[in-house]
């Protein structure tokens, strides 16, 4: 039997860890041209290479590869470090050339092979190619970094020699494969280089420079080995051994496996960069917290010292006063002032209440926004049965209204009142997650009047559920979109996590507003965002049961009436194999009995009182204004109770509905039209 493992490091029964040792001895990020040794060996076999000009020298290790293959090597480096000088000086085959390319190219011998791995931007690479193609037409040119991230985006080593008129605006942030924006958690230079703010377009990126050079020359060939940021090979048609070089490299340039592995490699590496950034941010948070605690402890010690001194002084004065009194004073009876009982106001600047601190705008805004929703829910059943179900779009996906794009005063255009104007400040979580940082920044910058219905903590917690589970989830479903607060956060997950987003609401007006808000924040995500006009049971019946390959995570912030929440959750039973979990909002909401605000009770009715769930959102301490009934429907939040619950469906025990029941039991029933 013949066994041929090729280049694979397999180990043996006696040494099973050989491959693992080899893997951990390699750097986490493969970037060196040294890994392409067998490709250079292939080129050297196909044609005679006596002189190599290497633009951009790493440590000298790869320079020695060319010399080992029989070439004299000229190493172009504008600012070599002392370590590099020592390496090159110690090898007579390697000639250090201090200067900038392409300016130094005319000073060197015409080479058989040019290695371009210097400044990775259009202006420099285009000039290098122009000189080589004009003055060394028989040379082979190898270019590194012709794929992501430099293929379509300029990188500028600092200080940059590129004239301002030839450079794009740049930033210290870097790209990531998880979304199309730049981020401090991406591929950053840490001061060594900056990155063009925009990708694509004319005169941007290494690969674009190659394509423009090819268009101008006309008789050159170019192919890419899709590995380690892209190994490009350029040669003139008819030049010595051109056909032989490309034929020998064909197994590499045509390999779909290499391309797939490179995509996977950069995805994993940029994920590591994100995790490193988040870990550093948490370390900074912990350091700041430690400093704050230390400062507070010092302040407590100082105040305690002052209190002890003041107590001693007061005791001395009392003794002195007592000695001068002939008759002891009769103590006066004090009447406690408990203050007026607060009522939560929807005004933008609520008055402070005696006896307790005033609520922050976030607390009041959330409950005011919730009141707005509750008012429409109070007649929800009648609205659905007598109005919504009579519309032709009921139970279907809506088309976006083009008249709403960039319309001013969108809420007025659609007839949606804004009461509290509450905006959840997502930036309070800055530094915890780079994807959420992107969501927070974009959401804050949108020029649109709206109000949110949840706390920033709830939005962040729901995002965290999605971020944690996105490897097994394919679709997000936002039920009860209101003015698009949760829809915007979920839409921010669509691109970086490769998900779909369905917006579900019984009111098409809220759907159109939420979609337009999402479009203004994340326009590139819109090909994966849909609007479904209907309630959750109808969505399950018409959509979810038919999508056999779907694995959905549902955010429920629709009706909060106990009966309707039970119907909504019951409908999920009939598509439970396609649902990863459900995040419910307002499990802490109570109010007048006519509104039956018992979302948490509905959860317990469905899954039992011992259901396993993850707490979501804010908790409000006893005595906060929002924990007392307000003037609108008696709404209030339960003290020290989480705003929401995330219930994963894996392992959940269904107490209801009974297996003999049908989904149709929970669908809305059409009534005669209103009016």
C-alpha positions in Angstrom: 0.0 0.0 0.0 1.3 3.4 -0.9 0.7 6.4 1.3 1.5 9.9 0.0 0.6 12.8 2.4 2.4 15.4 0.3 3.2 18.5 2.3 0.8 17.7 5.1 2.2 17.6 8.6 0.4 14.5 10.0 2.4 13.3 12.9 2.3 9.7 13.8 0.8 7.3 16.4 3.9 8.0 18.5 3.9 11.7 17.9 0.2 12.8 17.5 0.9 16.4 18.3 3.3 17.3 15.5 0.7 19.2 13.5 -0.4 21.1 16.6 3.2 22.1 17.4 3.7 23.3 13.8 0.5 25.3 14.0 1.3 27.1 17.2 4.9 27.9 16.1 3.5 29.9 13.1 2.4 33.5 13.6 -1.4 34.0 14.1 -1.4 36.3 11.1 0.4 34.9 8.0 1.5 37.9 6.0 5.1 37.3 5.0 6.1 36.7 1.4 8.3 33.8 2.8 5.2 31.6 2.8 5.3 31.8 -1.0 8.7 30.1 -1.4 7.3 27.2 -3.5 5.7 29.8 -5.9 9.1 31.6 -6.3 10.7 28.2 -6.8 8.2 27.6 -9.6 9.0 30.9 -11.3 12.7 30.3 -11.0 12.3 26.9 -12.6 10.4 28.3 -15.5 12.9 31.1 -16.4 16.3 32.4 -15.7 16.3 35.0 -12.8 19.7 36.6 -12.3 18.7 39.9 -10.7 15.8 40.6 -8.3 14.6 44.0 -7.1 12.6 43.7 -3.9 10.6 46.7 -3.0 9.6 46.5 0.7 11.9 44.4 2.8 10.6 42.6 5.9 13.2 41.0 8.1 15.5 39.9 5.3 14.3 36.4 5.6 12.4 36.4 2.3 15.3 38.3 0.6 17.5 35.4 1.4 15.0 33.1 -0.4 15.7 34.8 -3.7 19.4 34.6 -3.1 19.2 30.9 -2.2 17.5 30.4 -5.6 20.5 31.9 -7.3 19.8 35.6 -7.8 21.5 38.9 -6.8 19.0 40.8 -4.7 18.6 44.6 -4.4 16.6 45.3 -1.3 14.7 48.7 -1.5 13.8 50.1 1.9 13.4 53.8 2.7 14.1 53.6 6.5 15.7 50.3 7.5 15.8 49.4 11.2 19.2 48.5 12.7 18.2 44.8 12.9 17.5 44.8 9.2 20.8 46.5 8.4 22.6 43.9 10.3 20.9 41.0 8.5 21.6 42.5 5.0 25.1 43.5 5.8 25.8 40.0 6.9 24.9 38.5 3.5 26.9 39.6 0.5 24.2 38.5 -1.9 21.8 41.1 -0.5 22.3 44.8 -1.4 20.5 47.4 0.7 19.1 50.3 -1.3 17.9 53.2 1.0 15.3 55.2 -0.9 11.8 55.4 -2.0 10.3 53.5 -4.8 9.7 54.2 -7.7 12.3 57.0 -7.6 15.2 54.6 -7.0 14.3 52.1 -9.7 16.2 53.9 -12.5 19.4 53.7 -10.4 19.3 49.9 -10.2 20.2 47.2 -12.7 17.2 46.1 -14.8 15.9 43.1 -13.1 14.4 39.7 -14.2 12.0 39.7 -11.3 10.5 42.6 -9.4 8.8 42.1 -6.0 6.4 44.9 -5.2 5.5 44.8 -1.5 6.1 48.4 -0.4 3.6 51.2 0.0 0.2 49.7 -0.7 -1.7 52.4 -2.5 -2.7 53.3 -6.0 -0.3 56.2 -6.6 2.9 54.4 -5.7 2.0 51.0 -7.3 0.8 52.7 -10.5 4.1 54.6 -10.9 6.2 51.5 -10.1 4.4 49.5 -12.8 4.6 52.3 -15.3 8.4 52.4 -15.0 8.8 48.6 -15.0 6.6 48.0 -18.0 8.4 50.7 -20.0 12.0 49.8 -19.0 11.9 46.1 -18.1 9.4 44.6 -20.5 10.7 41.1 -20.2 10.6 41.0 -16.4 8.1 39.1 -14.2 6.5 41.3 -11.6 5.1 39.8 -8.4 2.8 42.0 -6.3 1.7 41.3 -2.8 -1.6 42.5 -1.2 -3.7 42.6 -4.3 -6.8 41.2 -2.4 -8.5 42.4 0.7 -7.8 44.7 2.5 -5.5 46.6 0.1 -6.9 45.5 -3.3 -9.6 48.2 -3.4 -8.5 50.6 -0.6 -5.3 52.6 -0.3 -3.0 52.2 2.7 -0.4 55.0 3.4 2.7 54.3 5.4 3.5 57.2 7.6 5.0 59.7 7.0 3.5 59.3 3.5 5.4 60.4 0.4 2.2 60.5 -1.7 1.3 64.1 -2.7 -2.0 65.2 -1.1 -3.6 65.6 -4.5 -2.9 61.9 -5.2 -4.1 60.6 -1.8 -7.6 59.9 -0.5 -8.7 61.2 2.9 -7.4 58.6 5.4 -7.9 57.6 9.0 -6.3 55.6 11.7 -9.3 53.2 11.9 -9.1 50.0 9.9 -11.3 47.7 7.8 -12.9 44.5 8.9 -14.7 41.8 6.9 -17.7 41.8 9.3 -19.1 45.1 7.8 -18.1 47.7 5.2 -17.2 50.5 7.6 -13.9 51.3 9.2 -13.5 50.6 13.0 -10.9 51.0 15.7 -11.3 47.2 16.1 -10.3 46.5 12.5 -7.1 46.1 10.6 -5.3 49.1 12.0 -1.8 50.4 11.7 -1.2 51.6 15.2 0.6 54.7 13.8 2.5 52.8 11.1 0.0 53.5 8.4 -3.4 55.1 7.7 -6.2 53.8 5.6 -8.4 55.5 3.0 -11.7 56.4 4.4 -13.6 55.0 1.4 -13.1 51.8 -0.5 -13.5 51.3 -4.2 -13.9 53.9 -6.9 -11.2 55.2 -9.2 -7.5 55.4 -8.3 -8.0 53.4 -5.0 -6.2 50.2 -4.1 -3.4 48.0 -5.3 -5.5 45.8 -7.6 -7.1 48.9 -9.2 -3.6 50.2 -10.1 -2.7 46.8 -11.7 -6.0 46.9 -13.7 -5.4 50.4 -15.0 -1.8 49.5 -16.0 -3.1 46.5 -17.9 -5.7 48.6 -19.7 -3.0 51.0 -20.8 -0.4 48.5 -21.8 -2.7 46.0 -23.4 -0.2 43.1 -24.0 0.4 42.0 -20.4 -1.1 39.1 -18.5 -2.0 39.1 -14.8 -3.2 36.3 -12.5 -3.7 36.0 -8.7 -2.9 33.2 -6.3 -5.8 33.8 -3.7 -3.8 33.3 -0.5 -2.2 35.4 2.2 -3.7 38.7 1.0 -3.2 37.9 -2.7 -0.1 37.0 -4.7 -0.3 38.6 -8.1 1.9 37.7 -11.0 2.3 40.1 -14.0 4.2 39.4 -17.2 4.2 40.5 -20.8 2.7 38.3 -23.4 5.5 36.9 -25.6 8.2 37.6 -23.0 10.6 34.7 -22.2 8.8 31.9 -20.4 5.6 33.9 -19.8 3.4 31.0 -20.9 5.5 28.5 -18.9 5.2 30.6 -15.7 1.4 30.9 -15.9 0.9 27.3 -16.8 3.0 26.2 -13.8 1.1 28.5 -11.5 -2.3 27.4 -12.8 -3.0 24.9 -10.0 -2.6 27.8 -7.5 -4.3 30.6 -9.4 -7.4 28.4 -10.2 -7.8 26.9 -6.7 -11.3 27.5 -5.2 -10.0 25.8 -2.1 -7.3 28.4 -1.6 -9.8 31.2 -2.2 -12.2 29.8 0.4 -9.5 29.3 2.9 -8.2 32.8 2.5 -11.7 34.2 3.0 -12.1 32.1 6.1 -8.6 33.2 7.3 -9.3 36.9 7.1 -12.7 36.5 8.7 -11.3 34.6 11.7 -8.4 37.0 12.1 -10.5 40.2 12.0 -12.8 38.5 14.5 -9.7 38.0 16.7 -8.9 41.7 16.3 -12.4 42.6 17.4 -12.1 40.4 20.5 -8.7 41.9 21.4 -10.2 45.4 21.1 -13.1 44.5 23.2 -10.9 42.9 25.8 -8.7 46.0 26.0 -11.8 48.1 26.3 -13.0 46.0 29.2 -9.6 46.2 30.8 -9.7 50.0 30.5 -13.2 49.9 32.1 -12.0 47.8 35.0 -9.0 50.2 35.5 -11.3 53.2 35.5 -13.6 51.4 37.9 -10.7 50.6 40.2 -9.6 54.2 40.1 -13.1 55.4 40.8 -13.5 53.0 43.7 -10.2 54.1 45.2 -11.1 57.7 44.9 -14.5 57.0 46.5 -12.9 55.1 49.3 -10.5 58.0 50.0 -13.5 60.4 49.9 -15.4 58.2 52.3 -12.4 58.2 54.6 -12.2 61.9 54.5 -15.9 62.4 55.1 -15.8 59.9 58.0 -13.0 61.8 59.5 -14.9 65.1 59.2 -18.0 63.5 60.6 -16.1 62.2 63.6 -14.6 65.6 64.2 -18.0 67.3 63.8 -19.6 64.8 66.1 -17.0 65.4 68.8 -17.4 69.2 68.4 -21.2 68.9 68.7 -21.0 66.7 71.8 -18.7 69.3 73.4 -21.1 72.1 72.6 -24.0 70.2 74.0 -22.2 69.5 77.2 -21.3 73.2 77.5 -24.8 74.3 76.8 -26.2 71.8 79.4 -23.9 73.2 82.0 -25.4 76.7 81.5 -29.0 75.6 81.6 -30.9 75.9 84.9 -33.9 74.0 83.7 -33.7 71.3 81.0 -35.4 72.3 77.8 -38.5 70.3 76.9 -38.0 68.6 73.5 -40.3 69.6 70.7 -42.2 67.1 68.8 -41.1 66.9 65.1 -43.6 66.1 62.4 -42.2 64.0 59.6 -42.5 65.5 56.1 -43.0 62.5 53.7 -43.5 64.8 50.7 -46.2 64.7 48.1 -46.8 61.5 46.2 -45.3 61.8 42.7 -47.1 61.2 39.5 -45.0 60.6 36.4 -45.3 63.3 33.8 -44.7 63.0 30.1 -43.3 66.5 30.0 -39.8 66.9 28.6 -38.6 68.6 31.9 -40.6 66.9 34.7 -40.7 68.6 38.1 -38.7 67.1 40.9 -40.8 65.3 43.4 -40.5 65.9 47.2 -39.2 62.9 49.1 -37.5 61.1 46.2 -35.1 62.0 43.4 -36.5 63.0 40.0 -36.4 60.4 37.3 -33.9 60.8 34.4 -35.3 61.5 31.0 -34.6 58.0 29.9 -36.9 56.5 32.6 -39.7 58.9 31.9 -39.3 58.8 28.2 -39.6 55.0 28.1 -42.8 54.9 30.1 -44.3 57.8 28.1 -43.4 56.0 24.9 -44.9 52.9 26.3 -48.1 54.8 27.1 -48.3 55.8 23.4 -48.1 52.2 22.4 -50.6 51.1 25.0 -53.2 53.6 23.8 -53.1 52.0 20.4 -53.1 48.5 21.9 -56.2 49.3 24.0 -58.3 48.9 20.9 -55.8 46.5 19.1 -58.2 43.6 18.8 -60.9 45.8 17.2 -58.4 47.5 15.0 -57.0 44.2 13.7 -60.3 42.6 13.1 -62.3 45.5 11.7 -59.6 47.6 10.0 -56.2 45.9 9.4 -57.5 42.6 8.1 -59.7 44.5 5.6 -56.6 45.9 3.9 -55.4 44.1 0.8 -51.9 44.0 2.2 -52.8 42.0 5.3 -50.7 38.9 5.6 -48.3 40.0 2.9 -44.9 41.7 2.5 -45.2 45.4 1.9 -43.3 47.4 -0.8 -41.4 50.4 0.5 -43.0 53.8 -0.2 -40.5 55.7 -2.4 -42.1 59.0 -1.5 -40.8 58.6 2.1 -37.1 58.5 1.1 -35.4 61.3 2.8 -38.7 63.0 3.5 -38.6 65.7 6.1 -40.7 65.4 9.2 -41.4 61.8 8.5 -43.5 61.3 11.6 -45.8 64.1 10.5 -46.0 62.8 7.0 -47.2 59.5 8.4 -49.4 61.0 11.1 -47.4 59.5 14.1 -47.4 61.8 17.2 -44.3 62.1 19.3 -45.0 62.5 23.0 -41.8 62.0 25.0 -39.2 62.3 22.3 -37.2 59.7 24.2 -34.0 58.7 22.5 -32.1 55.7 23.9 -28.4 56.7 24.1 -26.6 53.7 22.8 -23.2 55.4 23.0 -23.1 54.7 26.8 -21.9 51.2 25.8 -19.1 52.5 23.6 -16.0 50.3 23.7 -17.8 47.1 24.7 -18.3 45.7 21.1 -17.1 47.1 17.8 -20.3 46.1 15.9 -22.4 47.8 18.5 -20.2 50.9 18.4 -21.0 51.1 14.7 -24.7 50.8 15.4 -24.6 53.5 18.1 -22.6 55.9 16.0 -24.8 55.6 13.0 -28.1 55.6 14.9 -27.0 58.8 16.7 -26.1 60.6 13.5 -29.4 60.0 11.7 -31.4 63.2 11.1 -34.9 62.1 12.0 -37.5 62.9 14.7 -38.6 59.8 16.5 -39.0 58.3 20.0 -37.8 54.9 21.3 -39.8 52.6 23.4 -37.0 50.7 25.2 -34.0 51.6 27.3 -30.5 51.6 25.9 -29.7 48.7 28.2 -32.5 46.6 26.6 -31.2 47.3 23.1 -27.7 46.4 24.1 -28.8 43.2 25.8 -30.9 42.1 22.8 -27.9 42.9 20.5 -25.7 40.7 22.8 -28.1 37.8 22.4 -27.9 38.1 18.6 -24.1 38.5 18.6 -23.7 35.5 20.8 -26.1 33.3 18.7 -25.6 34.6 15.2 -23.6 31.5 14.2 -26.8 29.4 14.3 -29.4 32.1 13.6 -30.3 33.0 10.0 -33.1 35.5 10.5 -34.2 38.2 13.0 -37.8 39.0 13.4 -38.9 42.3 15.1 -42.6 42.1 16.2 -44.2 45.5 17.0 -41.8 47.9 15.4 -43.3 51.2 16.6 -40.8 53.9 15.3 -37.9 51.5 14.6 -35.8 51.6 17.8 -35.2 47.8 18.0 -35.4 47.5 14.2 -32.4 49.8 13.9 -30.3 47.9 16.3 -31.2 44.6 14.7 -30.5 46.0 11.2 -27.0 46.8 12.4 -26.5 43.1 12.8 -27.6 42.2 9.3 -24.4 43.0 7.3 -21.7 42.0 9.8 -23.4 38.8 10.8 -25.0 37.8 7.5 -28.6 37.7 8.7 -32.0 38.6 7.4 -34.5 40.9 9.1 -38.3 40.8 8.9 -40.3 43.7 10.5 -43.8 42.6 11.6 -46.6 44.9 12.6 -50.3 45.2 12.3 -50.1 48.9 11.4 -48.5 49.6 8.0 -47.7 53.2 9.0 -45.3 52.0 11.7 -43.7 49.5 9.3 -43.0 52.2 6.7 -41.6 54.6 9.4 -39.4 51.9 10.9 -38.1 50.7 7.5 -37.2 54.3 6.4 -35.4 54.9 9.7 -33.4 51.7 9.2 -32.7 52.7 5.5 -31.2 56.0 6.6 -29.0 54.3 9.1 -28.0 51.2 7.3 -28.7 51.6 3.6 -26.6 48.6 2.5 -28.6 46.2 4.7 -31.9 47.0 2.9 -31.7 44.1 0.4 -32.2 41.8 3.4 -34.9 43.7 5.2 -38.6 43.0 4.6 -41.9 44.4 6.1 -44.7 42.0 6.9 -48.2 43.5 7.5 -49.8 41.3 10.1 -49.6 40.0 13.6 -47.2 37.3 14.8 -49.6 34.3 14.4 -50.3 35.4 10.8 -46.6 35.7 10.1 -46.0 32.2 11.5 -48.8 30.8 9.3 -47.9 32.6 6.1 -44.1 32.8 6.3 -42.3 31.0 9.1 -43.9 27.6 8.6 -43.0 27.7 4.9 -39.3 28.6 5.4 -37.9 25.2 6.2 -34.3 26.4 6.3 -34.8 29.3 8.7 -33.5 29.6 12.2 -35.1 32.7 13.7 -34.5 34.8 16.7 -37.7 36.8 17.5 -37.9 40.2 19.4 -41.4 40.7 20.7 -42.5 44.2 21.6 -46.0 44.1 20.1 -49.2 43.8 22.1 -48.7 43.5 25.9 -52.2 42.2 26.7 -51.9 38.9 28.4 -54.3 37.2 26.0 -52.6 38.4 22.9 -49.1 37.6 24.2 -50.3 34.0 24.9 -51.7 33.8 21.3 -48.4 35.2 19.9 -46.3 32.7 21.9 -48.6 29.9 21.2 -48.2 30.4 17.4 -44.5 29.9 17.8 -45.2 26.4 19.1 -46.1 25.4 15.5 -42.8 26.6 14.1 -40.7 25.8 17.2 -38.1 23.8 15.2 -37.3 27.0 13.2 -36.9 29.4 16.2 -33.8 29.8 18.2 -35.4 31.9 20.9 -37.7 34.8 21.7 -36.7 38.1 23.4 -39.7 39.8 25.1 -40.0 43.4 26.2 -42.0 45.0 29.0 -42.1 42.0 31.3 -42.0 44.6 34.1 -45.0 46.7 32.9 -48.2 47.0 34.9 -51.2 49.3 34.6 -54.9 49.5 35.0 -56.6 46.1 35.0 -58.4 46.7 31.7 -55.1 46.6 29.8 -54.0 43.2 31.3 -50.3 44.2 31.1 -48.9 40.8 32.2 -46.3 39.8 29.6 -44.2 37.9 32.2 -47.3 36.0 33.3 -47.9 35.0 29.7 -44.3 33.6 29.6 -44.9 31.6 32.8 -48.2 30.3 31.4 -46.5 29.1 28.3 -43.3 27.7 29.7 -43.9 27.2 33.4 -42.8 29.2 36.4 -39.4 27.6 36.4 -38.6 28.6 32.8 -35.0 29.4 32.1 -34.5 32.9 30.8 -31.9 35.6 30.5 -32.8 39.0 32.0 -32.8 41.9 29.6 -32.8 45.6 30.0 -33.0 48.1 32.9 -34.2 47.6 36.4 -35.7 50.5 38.4 -35.2 50.6 42.1 -38.0 50.9 44.6 -39.1 54.5 45.0 -38.2 55.5 41.4 -41.0 57.7 39.9 -41.6 55.1 37.2 -42.5 52.5 39.8 -45.6 54.5 40.8 -48.8 54.5 38.6 -48.9 57.5 36.2 -51.7 59.6 35.0 -51.9 57.6 31.7 -53.7 54.3 32.2 -52.0 53.8 35.5 -48.8 52.6 33.9 -45.8 51.8 36.1 -42.8 49.4 36.1 -42.3 46.8 38.8 -39.4 47.7 41.0 -36.2 45.7 40.7 -37.7 43.7 37.8 -35.9 43.2 34.5 -37.3 45.1 31.5 -37.4 41.9 29.4 -36.6 38.2 29.1 -34.8 36.2 26.5 -36.1 32.6 26.4 -34.0 30.2 24.3 -36.1 27.4 22.7 -33.6 24.6 23.1 -34.8 22.5 25.9 -37.8 24.7 26.7 -40.9 22.9 28.1 -44.2 23.9 26.5 -47.1 24.0 29.0 -49.4 25.4 26.4 -50.8 25.0 23.7 -51.9 21.3 23.9 -50.4 19.2 21.1 -53.9 18.6 19.7 -54.5 22.3 19.1 -54.1 23.9 15.7 -52.4 27.1 14.7 -55.7 28.4 13.2 -57.0 28.6 16.8 -54.7 31.5 17.5 -55.2 33.5 14.3 -57.2 36.8 14.4 -60.8 36.6 13.3 -62.0 39.1 10.7 -65.0 41.3 11.8 -67.2 43.6 9.9 -65.3 46.7 8.7 -65.2 49.7 11.1 -67.7 52.5 10.4 
